[in-house]
Amino acid sequence: MSITKRNKEKKYDFLLKIITITENTVFGHGWKLLNAGIIMATLIIIGICETLVNSSFDFVLSRRLTQDALENIFSQIRRKSGATPIAFQCLHREL
């Protein structure tokens, strides 16, 4: 589901509950990198969505922020621009 101006508070509440659950979950003898990774990823999604929804975007598909989607985009950029494209090539490349 997307995050929109209408549903962002409800979605943010859900994401904050994920953070609370993760903070209270212990794997083995204490906190693991998994806990920190889930919390960081969740806070990043909230921050990105807040920025985009409050600017000119109508919605954000947070599932497109996963590793697989990003790797696919970078693979397409490398295929069209060469093995190590510069930032300018990434910003101005049509996929």
PyMOL commands that set and color helices and strands:
alter all, ss='L'
color gray80, all
select helices_A, chain A and resi 8-23+33-54+62-65+67-81+87-91
alter helices_A, ss='H'
color red, helices_A
select strands_A, chain A and resi 3-4+59-60
alter strands_A, ss='S'
color yellow, strands_A
deselect
rebuild
show_as cartoon
